[in-house]
Amino acid sequence: MPQARRSARALVRRWWPLAVAVPLGTVAGAGYAVVSHPSYAASSYVVVVPNNPGENSTAVNFAQAYGRLTGQPQVLIGAAAETGHTVTELSGLVRGTTSPDAPMIEITGTGARGEEAVKNADAVAKSLIAFGNTSSKETGVRLVPLAPAAEPDAPASPSAALDTGVGTAAGVLLGTLVMLTRRKGGPAAAEPVAEPALPVQAEPKPAANAAANAEQPAPAPAAAR
């Protein structure tokens, strides 16, 4: 039993960052999905048609070029008045995507309501067609509407499952980083034990020469004259 308790305590000390961070991340993701405002998305489709039959590759190339122009001011200025947004606002509410194989442009509009998303997408599609067809003779292609946007049944975001999953993943990442930081900041590596210094041996003094240090006999007194 004591061994089991020690093992359990060791596991708790090691894994507590994950045990705390993962539930917090999950709750935060789910909470964001609850409190965030819904956003709807709707898509309108435009197709590029060549003036001369058989030039499909040219149409595909121009479709990709016009798709990149969807969010530009020269295209949005015509749709801004119809939607009631400024050009800057509308640029953040629409996007254009294309296919590398088909001369089609998908224009996706977003909004706080489904009808607003439809209005944004259709207005920009109409403006893009007008912009592109002004130079149809020079480009050799023309833009025509393929399908208007349909009102969505449900918001595109937030997604409870997606936001909760993102929060959980963020909790796993944060908990792992805390664990790695704790390991690196653990007990410092033991300092190397210094080898004991060898005692410095005193340089031996030369042995006293008894004969040299002995008193010299006093010189004999000079003989009296």
C-alpha positions in Angstrom: 0.0 0.0 0.0 2.7 2.6 0.8 4.4 1.8 -2.5 1.1 2.4 -4.4 0.6 5.7 -2.6 4.1 6.8 -3.5 3.6 5.8 -7.2 0.3 7.8 -7.2 1.9 10.8 -5.8 4.8 10.6 -8.3 2.2 10.5 -11.1 0.3 13.5 -9.8 3.5 15.5 -9.4 4.5 14.7 -13.0 1.3 15.0 -14.8 -0.7 17.7 -12.9 0.0 20.4 -15.6 -1.9 18.3 -18.2 -4.6 17.3 -15.7 -5.3 21.0 -15.1 -4.7 22.6 -18.5 -6.7 20.1 -20.7 -10.1 20.6 -18.8 -9.6 24.3 -18.7 -8.9 24.5 -22.4 -12.0 22.4 -23.2 -14.2 24.6 -21.0 -12.7 27.7 -22.6 -13.4 26.4 -26.1 -16.9 25.4 -25.3 -17.5 28.8 -23.6 -16.3 30.7 -26.7 -18.7 28.7 -28.8 -21.6 29.7 -26.5 -20.9 33.5 -26.2 -19.6 34.3 -29.7 -21.9 35.8 -32.2 -23.1 33.6 -35.1 -21.9 34.2 -38.6 -23.6 32.9 -41.7 -22.0 32.2 -45.1 -23.5 32.0 -48.6 -21.8 31.5 -52.0 -22.6 32.9 -55.4 -21.0 31.5 -58.6 -19.6 33.2 -61.7 -18.3 31.4 -64.8 -15.8 32.8 -67.3 -16.7 32.0 -70.9 -14.3 32.5 -73.9 -15.5 34.6 -76.8 -14.0 32.1 -79.2 -14.9 28.5 -78.6 -12.0 26.2 -77.8 -10.0 28.6 -75.7 -10.9 27.0 -72.3 -7.4 27.3 -70.9 -7.6 31.1 -71.5 -10.9 31.2 -69.6 -9.4 29.2 -66.7 -6.5 31.7 -66.5 -8.8 34.7 -66.5 -11.0 33.0 -63.9 -8.1 32.8 -61.5 -7.1 36.4 -62.2 -10.7 37.7 -61.6 -11.0 35.5 -58.5 -8.0 37.4 -57.0 -9.7 40.7 -57.8 -12.8 39.9 -55.9 -11.7 41.7 -52.7 -10.2 44.7 -54.5 -11.7 48.2 -54.2 -12.3 48.5 -58.0 -14.7 45.6 -57.7 -16.2 46.3 -54.3 -17.0 49.9 -54.9 -20.0 49.0 -57.0 -21.3 46.5 -54.4 -20.7 48.7 -51.4 -23.6 51.0 -52.1 -26.0 48.1 -52.6 -25.1 46.3 -49.4 -24.8 49.4 -47.2 -21.2 48.6 -46.2 -18.1 50.6 -46.9 -15.5 49.2 -49.2 -13.3 48.4 -46.3 -16.1 46.6 -44.4 -17.2 44.7 -47.4 -13.6 43.5 -48.1 -13.7 41.6 -44.8 -17.1 40.0 -45.5 -16.4 38.4 -48.9 -13.7 36.2 -50.5 -13.3 34.7 -53.9 -12.0 31.2 -54.6 -11.2 29.5 -57.9 -10.4 26.1 -59.3 -7.2 25.2 -61.2 -9.3 23.1 -63.7 -12.5 25.0 -64.2 -13.2 28.6 -65.2 -15.5 29.2 -62.3 -15.3 31.7 -59.4 -17.0 31.1 -56.1 -17.8 34.3 -54.2 -18.6 33.7 -50.5 -20.2 36.3 -48.5 -20.6 36.4 -44.7 -22.9 38.2 -42.4 -24.7 38.2 -39.0 -27.8 36.9 -40.7 -28.4 34.5 -43.5 -30.0 37.1 -45.8 -27.1 39.5 -45.2 -24.6 36.8 -46.3 -26.7 36.2 -49.5 -26.9 39.9 -50.2 -23.1 40.4 -49.9 -22.3 37.5 -52.1 -24.7 38.4 -54.9 -23.8 42.0 -54.9 -20.1 41.3 -55.2 -20.7 38.7 -57.9 -22.8 41.3 -59.9 -20.1 43.9 -59.5 -17.4 41.5 -60.6 -19.3 40.6 -63.7 -19.8 44.3 -64.6 -16.1 45.1 -64.0 -14.8 42.1 -66.0 -17.1 42.6 -69.0 -16.0 46.2 -69.5 -12.8 44.8 -71.1 -14.3 41.8 -72.7 -13.0 42.7 -76.2 -9.4 43.0 -74.9 -9.4 39.9 -72.8 -11.4 37.7 -75.1 -13.6 36.4 -72.3 -16.8 37.4 -70.6 -18.2 36.8 -67.1 -21.7 35.4 -66.7 -23.6 34.4 -63.5 -23.8 30.7 -62.9 -25.8 30.4 -59.7 -27.0 33.0 -57.1 -26.4 32.5 -53.4 -28.8 30.4 -51.4 -29.7 31.4 -47.8 -28.0 29.1 -45.3 -30.0 27.1 -42.8 -27.4 27.3 -40.0 -24.5 29.6 -39.1 -21.1 28.7 -40.4 -19.6 29.7 -37.0 -19.2 29.2 -34.2 -19.0 25.4 -34.3 -19.3 23.9 -30.8 -17.4 20.7 -31.7 -14.6 22.6 -33.5 -14.1 25.3 -30.9 -14.2 22.7 -28.1 -11.6 20.6 -29.9 -9.4 23.7 -30.5 -9.6 24.5 -26.7 -8.7 21.0 -25.8 -5.7 21.0 -28.1 -4.5 24.3 -26.7 -4.8 22.8 -23.2 -2.7 19.8 -24.2 0.0 22.1 -25.7 0.1 24.4 -22.7 0.3 21.6 -20.2 3.1 19.9 -22.2 5.0 23.2 -22.3 4.7 23.6 -18.5 5.9 20.0 -18.0 8.9 20.6 -20.2 9.7 23.8 -18.4 9.5 22.1 -15.0 11.9 19.4 -16.1 14.4 21.9 -17.4 14.1 24.0 -14.2 14.5 21.0 -11.9 17.3 20.3 -9.5 20.5 21.7 -10.9 23.1 19.2 -12.0 25.5 18.3 -9.2 28.6 20.3 -9.4 31.7 18.3 -10.1 33.5 17.3 -6.9 36.8 19.1 -6.8 39.7 16.8 -6.3 41.5 17.4 -3.0 44.5 19.6 -3.4 47.7 17.8 -2.8 49.6 19.3 0.2 52.4 21.5 -0.9 55.6 20.0 0.3 58.0 22.5 1.8 61.2 22.5 0.0 63.7 20.7 2.1 66.3 22.9 3.6 69.9 21.9 3.0 71.3 20.0 5.9 73.4 22.1 8.1 77.0 21.4 7.7 78.3 20.8 11.2 81.8 21.2 10.2 81.1 24.5 8.3 79.0 25.9 11.1 81.4 24.9 13.9 83.2 27.6 15.6 86.5 28.3 14.1 89.4 28.1 16.6 90.5 31.6 17.6 93.7 32.6 15.9 96.8 32.0 17.9 98.2 35.3 19.4 101.1 36.7 17.7 104.4 35.7 19.2 105.8 38.4 21.4 108.9 40.0 19.9 
